[in-house]
């Protein structure tokens, strides 16, 4: 292990924090291991099919521990490639370039489907595994709760390795939820607390109680937007792009209460109307319409979307310039509002 990092680890053990220059990266390194790695006895391994994550992991390892500790590479290829020597050679050459070594052992997996296979990076060293077990413990991770650089890295690493963006059934472009699964409920409790530090609502749910399989689940557009904005998905470009596409495709179907206010705006876009005319055209109760026209809590008034004018001694309601702008591109908490059902 290089001396400067060993000194930094000692500082972290004493001060319960990591130096800012390595905090986020070290958090991501630990998140990757927790998601798709293991630390058993003298062996540390990390396995993933994403070449960019593999190279990131290797760079982190060398950065933290130096290059004096050998890394071993094991590639699991789909059995469909077993008789395709050309494809095997091309795949090996691709990985040799990525991991910067020609010493890759490979085997075939009956269940393997990924063309590039699944790469496992293995380190055998008692000292390294002992250190990492300390840093992967819930005790240490719990103490890091106030280091936002670290927890941003940790969540992004875990999400890149193990997280998923599940789509809506009727519209695969729109995300239904972000899920971070694990059989270790204590770790999920840490992750839940980490995510909530960014004011993102989330909860732990059971995916399969029989196998003790749980996940932290995040729903709703405003939470997805925060997850993306704070860079919690940026370690995996594929997953980040999927989330970004979902955010751009997201459209909110208004609830009945929201439909009423938008219907008022659409009617007023045709010209001024009296409240009696609005009762008839919206087919809503007088009390409900009055709450939008006169109540101090009316968001139509608060946002300056409507105003009243007196014409020929009679009160009429009309749309303001702000109201007209809203109707051109209606949004709610950043979401595009789907007007097709109004």
N, C-alpha and C positions, 0 to 999 in steps of 0.2 A: 504494500500500500504506500502511495506517495505520502511524504511526511506532512505536507501542508493540509491535506485532507484529513489525515489521521488526527492532526491537531484540532481541525475544525469539528471533527466528530466528538472529541473530548470536550470542546467548548459547548457543543450542543447538549451533551449529557449533563453538564453542570448548569448551563444557563437556560435549558429548555427551549432553545431556539437555534436556528441555523443561520449562518451569515447570508445576507441578502443575495450575494452574487451566485450562490448555488442553491438557494432555497427552493425555487420553483422547479428547477431541473431535478433536484434530488427527490422532491415530492412526486414528480412524474415518474421517475425511476421506480420508486416504491409502489406507486399505483399500478404500473405495468406488471410488476412481480405479483402483487396481490390479485390482479385480474387474471393473468395468464401464465403465472410462474409458480414456483414452489421452492421452499427451503427445507430440505430434509437431511438430517445428519451433516455430512460434509459436502452435500451437493446443492448448488443453486442452479436452477434452470428457468429459461423463459422460452415459450413457444408461441409462434404466431405465423399467419400466412401473409401478413402485410410486410413487404420488404422495407418500407420506410420505417415502420415501428422496430423492426429487427435492427436496422442500422442505427436508429436513435438509441436503442437499448445498449448496443455495443459501444457507441461513443460515450454514453453516460458511464458505463462500467469502466472504460479506460480512463475517463476523466477523473473518476472518484478513486479508483484503485490502482491505476497505472497499467502498463502493458506487460508487466513481469508475470502476471497470472495468466496462464494459457486458457483459451476458450476453445471448446470442442463443438463441432457443428454436425447435426444429424437432420437429414431431410427426409420427410415422409411424402412419397409420391403416390398418386392414384394408381391403382393396379391396371387401369386402362392403358397406361403408358409402358407397361412391362415389355412389350415387344416392339416398341417404337424407339430404336436406338438414337435416331436423329433428334427426336424430341427430348429424350433424356439428356443428351449431350448439350442441347441448347439451354435446357432448364438449369443444368449444373453450371454452365458458363455464366448464365445470368446471376445465379446466387454467388458464384465465386467472385464476380465483380462487386457485388453488393457487400459481401462480408470480408472481402480482401484476403481470401485464402483459397487454395486449391484442395485443401484437406477437408473435404466434406464427405461424410459417410451417408449413404442413402439406402432406403428400403421402400417396399411397396405396401400400401394399405388398402385392404379390400373396400373399406368404407370411404376412402379418400375420393374427393370429387374436384378439388381445386387443381387447376392445371399447373400452377407453380408449386404446388405442394405446401407442406407446413414445416417451417424451419424451427429447430430447437437448438438454443445456445446453452451449453452446459459448462459450469465451472465447479471444480472440486477443490475446495479449500476450507478447512475447519475454521480458520480465523475469520474469513469473510462471512461464512454462514452464521457464525456466532454474533458478529456485529449486526448483520441484517435482521436476524431474529429480534434483536432488541429494538431496532427501528421500525419493524413491522408490527410490533406489539401495540395493542389498543391503549396501553398506558402511555407510550410515547406519542402516538398519534393524537390522543386526547389532549396532551399538553401543547400540541401545535395548533390548537383551535383558533388562536388569535393571529397566526402568521398567514395572512391571505395569499402571499406569494406561494407558500408551501401548499396550502390546501387547494389553490387553483391548479397547481401542478399535479397534485395527488388525484383530484377528481378527473382531470383531463387524461391522466395515464390510465386510471381504472376504466373510464368510459371508452377510451380507445381500444383497450384490450378486451373488455367484457361487456360494455354497454351496447344498447340497441335503441334505434328510433323506430317505433312501431307505427305503421301508417293506419289511417282510417280505412275501414272495409270498403266504403263506397267511393272513396277518392284516395288512391295510394300515394298521391303527391303530398297530401296533408298529414302531418304527424298526429297520431292519436295519443302517444305517450313516449316519454324517454324512460328507459328502464335500466337499472344497474343491479344485476342479479348476483347472488352468492349464497353458499350454504353456511357462511359464517355470519350469523346475525349480529354479533358484536361489532364486526367491521362495518356492516350496513348501518348500525346505529351511529358510528363515527361519521360515515359518509353523509347520512341524513343531517347530522349537526353541521358538518362542513357546508353542505349546500344551503342550509338555512342561513348561514352567515352572509350569503349574497341576497337575502330577502327573497328566496325562491321557495315556494310552497312545495313540499314533498312528503311522502309517507312510506312506511315499510308495509308491504303486503305479502301474503303467502302465495307463491306460484305453485308449489306442490308440497303440501304438508307431510305427505308420506315419505318424501325424500329429504325433508328439512331444507327445502329450497325456497328462498325469499328474494325480494328485490325492493330497492328504493324506486318508487315510481313518481314521475313528474307529469302533470297534465296541465292543460290550458295554455293558450297562446302567449299570455304575458309572461308566464314562467319559461316557456321555450325561448322567448326573445331574450330574457335575462341570461339564460344558460348559454346562448350563443354570444351575446354581447360581452360577457365576462370571460370569454375564451375558454370555457370549460369543455368545448368540443373540438378545439383546434389541433389536437395532436394527431387525430385521424382525419385526413382531408376528405376521405370518402364519406365518413359519417357527418362531418361538418357541412359538406356540400349538400348532403341529403336533408339535413336540418334547415339549411339556408333556403333550399328549394321549397321546402314545406312552408317556411315562414312567408316566402314570396307568393305562394299559392293559396295561403290561408284566407278564407272568406267566412265571415260570421253571419249566420242566419239569425236575424233579430228575434228576441222574445216578443210576446204579445204587447208588453208595455212599451218596448222600444219601437215596435211596429206602429203604434199609435202616434208617437211623436214624429216619426219619419213620414207617416201618412199626412199629418198636419202640414209639415214642411212641403211635401209634394203638391198638396192642394193649394197652398199659398203661393207656390211658384207660378201658378196660372193667373194670380191676381189677388187683390185684397178680398177678405171674406169676413162676415160678421160671425160672432160666436154661434148664433142660431144656425147659420149655414154650415158651420163646422160640425155641429151636432148631427145634422142630417147626412152630410157627405161622408163623415167618418163612421157613422152607424155606431157611435159610442155614447155612453151615458153622459148627461150634461155635467155631472159632478166630476167625472174623469177628465173631460175636455177643459173644464174650468181650472183644474189643478195645473194644467200645462200653461194656461193663459194668465193666471193670477197668483199662483203660489210662489212664495219666496224660494222654495226648493226646486222650482221648475228649471231643468237644465237648458231648456230652450231659451229662457230669459237670462239665465246666468251666462250662457255663452253668447248672448246677443244675436241669436238666430232669427228672432221675431220681434216685432214692435207693434204698438197700437197707434192708430191715427183716427182723427175725428173728421168724417166727411159728411157734410150736410147735416150736422148735429147728431150723427150716428157713429158709434165706435166700430171700426174695422181693424182687422189684424192683417199684417203684411210681412213679407220676407225681407230681411236685411241683406246687405252685401255679404256678411259673414255666413248667413244662412244659405245664400246662393252658392258660395264657395264650397260649403259642406256638401251640398247635394251633387256637385260635380264629381267629387271623390270622397264619398262618405266613409269614415273610419271610426272604430271604437277601440281605444287602447292600442292603437297601431294596426288593428285588423281592418281589412276591407270589409265593408258591410254588403252582403248579398241582397240586393233590392228586388230580385226576381220574384220573391214570394209576397211582396207588398202591393 
